[in-house]
Amino acid sequence: MKVIREWKTMLIPYEQAVEELKVKFKAIRNQYRELSEYSPIEFVTGRVKKISSIIEKAERSNIDLDRIEEEMEDIAGIRVMCQFIDDIYRVVDLIHERSGKDFEVLYEKDYIKMQKESGYKSYHIIVKYPVHTALGTKKILCEFQIRTLAMNFWATIEHSLSYKYKSQIPDNIKERLRNSAIAATKLDEEMTEISKEVINAQLMFEEKSNTIRDITTHIQILFNQGLEREAIDFERRFENIKDDDNMLELEQLLTDIKKALPRYNLFEKGVLK
């Protein structure tokens, strides 16, 4: 049996992998939003299994403790949450696009099209991820779980009940879980029906937020450059239109502010290249 120090040393690369992958997929989400485009990634979480959970699963799955790193696929886990079912498959495509660059996709399990008997739904992808450590590169197994918010809510409740009853959930609760899984699926289907309207509303919000951010940033630049009168005039214009949904006025204001910046004018005249 490994001592605690050995376990913690073994898990360091897994912790590093989780942090790196979270950063990479959050960056993808942020890039979509910076471009005022719809992101299929709502948010990303990750975790490394606790030592007690690893040992418990090894016993349950008949995995020799000396073979844990080769046979246990979910010591490191990344969970990608999506708004709509279609987004899940867009994220799957994103992961495949990165295969061979950031990691190697080994195989996947589609529990959405072929859900488990319990009602569990999610898309799992197992990858081999290279971690660069002080002792060299180590390739570890990591599991991606991609699911909607409704699927995640159901799975979280089911996991808590499974833990409470030590995987022996009473039949009456199992039945209620299956019924709630059907309800969660119905919710996902209904949300998919109105997804275009939801996405359009979110894109409009993102575009307005980005434009307002740029306006306030450039007004502050005017103040910093000593162009106080111009900055105050633009600030007044902004206060008059910021609560409206007229993007044309906001974009025109941003254009006017940029033109008032000395450096912008130099670029326009071709002085700076």
PyMOL commands that set and color helices and strands:
alter all, ss='L'
color gray80, all
select helices_A, chain A and resi 4-34+51-60+65-71+85-98+149-164+171-193+195-224+228-241+247-260+262-269
alter helices_A, ss='H'
color red, helices_A
select strands_A, chain A and resi 43-48+76-82+104-110+123-133+136-148
alter strands_A, ss='S'
color yellow, strands_A
deselect
rebuild
show_as cartoon
